[in-house]
Amino acid sequence: MSFAATLALVAAYQYGLPWRADADTSLGARVALWGGREIAGLILASVVAGLATTPYAAFHFHRLAPYGAIANLLAMPVVSVLVMPAGILGVLAMPFGFDAVFWKLMGIGIDWMITVALWVTSLPGAVGRMAAFGTGPLLLGTAAICLLCLLRTPLRWSGAVLAVVASLWATMTPRPEVWVAADGQTAAIRGSAGQLAVLASGRDTFAVKEWLAADADARTPKDPTLRDGVRCDAAGCIGKLADGHLASMALSVEAFEEDCRRAAVVVSPREAPGACAAMLVDRKAWRANGAINLRWVGDRFEISAARPPGYERPWARPPRVAAETDAATPRPAARDATPRTDDLEPGD
């Protein structure tokens, strides 16, 4: 994000502002124009940097900041005039023991920044939410930023076209119907109302929080509406997908028989005891693939896994391959324990 913001600011700086303070104007006019230029420059920098970092903030955090320019306009002058100079002076005065006053001044500036942040977030629509999208729109948006900022010819405006295409692509990304956490204890479905419904939360509220953010849903993991349309008993839970198909969380071995027969997808922290006619995400599946989500594609589910086959990272090794079979690893031939004739004693 910082690289994108820096690139956009450098590219915008080369064009400058559309007016300048001429030397032949009066002193009062030059002072007024200087103040206007500072404010306009701060607004322009906030807008340019905010637009450049929007694709990455939306991809990683599923958030947009529509009032970022207002927050920067109110906070940045205090940062530049008070916070940063006080911090530098505090470091210089620290060896002599006179730094306390500068930290107090710096604290006043930080308190102002916090006040501005809280006020801006309280405004209507201050938190924009963006549903999760793939790397395709993100790469296209990156190409758009590079074209707009690096080219000097009119061809750079092709980047604006790519930015529009990337935005449309991101908003049209299909959303999953089923989410399963990496430990199989937590699962959620897209309910009949089109919103997230939690089949089982286990102890992993963090996963539910991330799923809500990725679905552009403002609810919290403790919202009671997350259980709408879900029925549970000792054997497990069951709910309806948006298209009417059933999805279940099998918590006991006895639940598999009925759930595999009635539901379209069966999730379980256990290993299924046998074959299942439904789409099955049991212990074998989530141990091998990590967190999983499912999307309807035609008449079947498309699987998106955190650790797909062939995925290997130093911090996420694939599961160990099962021990080789007897055919692959032949056993050594059995030794003949019959004693030799020369070794036999009288009476043997």
Buried (B, 14 or more C-beta within 10 A) or exposed (E): BEEBBEBBBEBBEEEEEEEEEEEEEEEEEBEEBEEEBEEEBBBBBBBBBBBBBBBBBBBEBBBBBBBBBBBBBBBBBBBEEBBEBBBEBBEEBEEEEEBEEBBEBBEEBBEBBEEBEEBBEEEEEBEBBBBBBEEEBBEBBBBBBBBBBEBEEEEBEBBEEBBEBBBEBBEEEEBBBBBBBBBBBBBBBBBBEEBBBBBBBBEBBEBBBBBBBBBBBEBEBEBEEBBBBBEBEEBBBBBBBBEEBBBBBBBEEEBBEBBBEBBBBBBBBBBBEEEBEBBBBBBEBBBBBBBBBBBBEEEEBEBBBBBEEEEEEEEEEEEEEEEEEEEEEEEEEEEEEEEEEEEEEEEE
